[in-house]
Amino acid sequence: MSIDKFDKFNDSRGDLFPLDYNKLNFKPLRMFWTTNVPRNMIRGGHAHYKTQQYLMCLQGVVEVLLDNGKNKEKYIIKSGEGIYVSEMVWDEQKYLTGNEILCVLCSTEYDIEDYITDYDMFKDITKGSI
């Protein structure tokens, strides 16, 4: 897994960060964003059976934990950076400044049945599948 740094175009009008969807591992069907999350708050804390996600930090600094059931890795994404999250990966985001805006593109429409919110259950499911 690696952090993607977006191209940045800057002029007197400000910064522009493009993202071509054809560079993603999936076709986005849903988008959401988080904001006003208190400093050091952790969000996420789940995995998806089917959904792939792309997390984009639009402002601030976010620590992203990715756990495939065997290995855990932490990444720091800053404004203008993003990271891919595959299906069947437990992920958590820690908002480090309290001023973050995190935008997430998803490969599926919202479906509560796609969520695994119990970490022990996630570990049982991924045991032997990695």
C-alpha positions as CSV (number, residue, x, y, z in Angstrom):
1,M,0.0,0.0,0.0
2,S,1.3,3.5,-0.7
3,I,0.1,7.0,-0.3
4,D,-0.8,8.9,-3.5
5,K,0.3,12.5,-3.9
6,F,-2.1,14.4,-6.1
7,D,-0.9,16.7,-8.8
8,K,-1.1,20.3,-7.7
9,F,-1.8,23.3,-9.9
10,N,-1.3,26.6,-8.3
11,D,-1.8,30.2,-9.4
12,S,-3.1,33.4,-8.0
13,R,-6.6,31.9,-7.7
14,G,-5.4,29.1,-5.4
15,D,-4.7,25.4,-5.6
16,L,-6.3,22.8,-7.9
17,F,-5.9,19.1,-7.2
18,P,-7.3,16.9,-10.0
19,L,-8.2,13.2,-9.6
20,D,-8.9,11.1,-12.7
21,Y,-11.3,8.3,-11.8
22,N,-9.6,6.0,-14.4
23,K,-6.6,5.9,-12.0
24,L,-8.7,4.3,-9.3
25,N,-9.1,0.5,-8.8
26,F,-12.9,0.9,-9.0
27,K,-15.7,3.1,-10.4
28,P,-17.0,5.3,-7.6
29,L,-20.7,5.0,-6.9
30,R,-20.8,7.0,-3.6
31,M,-18.9,9.8,-1.9
32,F,-19.0,11.2,1.6
33,W,-16.8,13.5,3.6
34,T,-16.1,14.1,7.3
35,T,-15.4,17.4,8.9
36,N,-15.5,19.0,12.4
37,V,-14.0,15.8,13.9
38,P,-12.3,16.6,17.2
39,R,-8.5,16.4,17.4
40,N,-7.3,12.8,18.0
41,M,-10.7,11.4,17.5
42,I,-10.8,8.0,15.7
43,R,-13.4,7.2,13.1
44,G,-13.9,4.2,10.9
45,G,-13.3,1.1,12.9
46,H,-14.8,-1.4,10.4
47,A,-14.2,-3.4,7.3
48,H,-16.3,-4.0,4.2
49,Y,-17.1,-7.3,2.6
50,K,-17.3,-5.8,-0.9
51,T,-16.7,-2.0,-0.8
52,Q,-13.4,-0.6,-1.9
53,Q,-12.7,3.0,-0.8
54,Y,-10.3,5.8,-1.7
55,L,-9.6,8.2,1.2
56,M,-8.5,11.7,0.2
57,C,-7.3,14.3,2.7
58,L,-8.5,17.6,1.6
59,Q,-7.3,19.5,4.7
60,G,-5.3,18.6,7.8
61,V,-3.5,15.4,8.7
62,V,-5.0,12.0,9.1
63,E,-3.4,8.8,10.4
64,V,-4.8,5.8,8.6
65,L,-4.6,2.3,10.1
66,L,-5.0,-0.5,7.6
67,D,-5.3,-4.1,8.8
68,N,-5.8,-7.0,6.4
69,G,-6.2,-9.5,9.3
70,K,-2.5,-10.5,9.2
71,N,-0.6,-7.2,8.9
72,K,-1.3,-3.7,10.3
73,E,0.2,-0.6,8.7
74,K,-0.2,3.0,9.7
75,Y,0.0,5.8,7.1
76,I,-0.1,9.6,7.5
77,I,-2.0,11.4,4.7
78,K,-1.9,15.2,4.5
79,S,-3.8,17.7,2.3
80,G,-3.4,16.7,-1.3
81,E,-2.8,13.0,-0.6
82,G,-4.9,9.9,-0.7
83,I,-4.8,6.2,0.0
84,Y,-6.7,3.1,-1.4
85,V,-8.5,0.8,1.0
86,S,-9.4,-2.6,-0.4
87,E,-12.4,-4.7,0.6
88,M,-11.8,-6.9,3.6
89,V,-9.4,-4.4,5.2
90,W,-10.1,-3.0,8.7
91,D,-9.5,0.7,8.6
92,E,-9.5,3.5,11.2
93,Q,-8.7,7.1,10.8
94,K,-7.3,9.3,13.5
95,Y,-7.8,13.0,13.0
96,L,-4.6,14.7,14.2
97,T,-5.4,18.4,14.1
98,G,-9.2,18.8,14.6
99,N,-9.3,20.7,11.3
100,E,-9.4,17.8,8.8
101,I,-11.7,17.3,5.9
102,L,-11.5,13.7,4.6
103,C,-13.4,12.8,1.4
104,V,-14.1,9.2,0.7
105,L,-15.0,7.6,-2.7
106,C,-16.7,4.2,-2.5
107,S,-17.1,1.4,-5.0
108,T,-20.7,0.5,-3.8
109,E,-23.8,2.3,-2.7
110,Y,-24.4,2.3,1.1
111,D,-25.4,-1.1,2.5
112,I,-25.3,-1.8,6.2
113,E,-24.9,-5.5,5.5
114,D,-21.6,-4.8,3.8
115,Y,-20.0,-3.6,7.1
116,I,-18.0,-5.7,9.6
117,T,-18.0,-3.7,12.8
118,D,-16.7,-6.3,15.3
119,Y,-12.9,-6.6,15.1
120,D,-12.9,-10.2,16.6
121,M,-15.4,-11.3,13.9
122,F,-13.2,-9.6,11.3
123,K,-10.2,-11.5,12.6
124,D,-12.1,-14.8,12.4
125,I,-13.3,-14.1,8.9
126,T,-9.8,-13.2,7.6
127,K,-8.1,-16.1,9.4
128,G,-6.9,-18.4,6.7
129,S,-8.0,-16.2,3.8
130,I,-4.8,-14.1,3.7
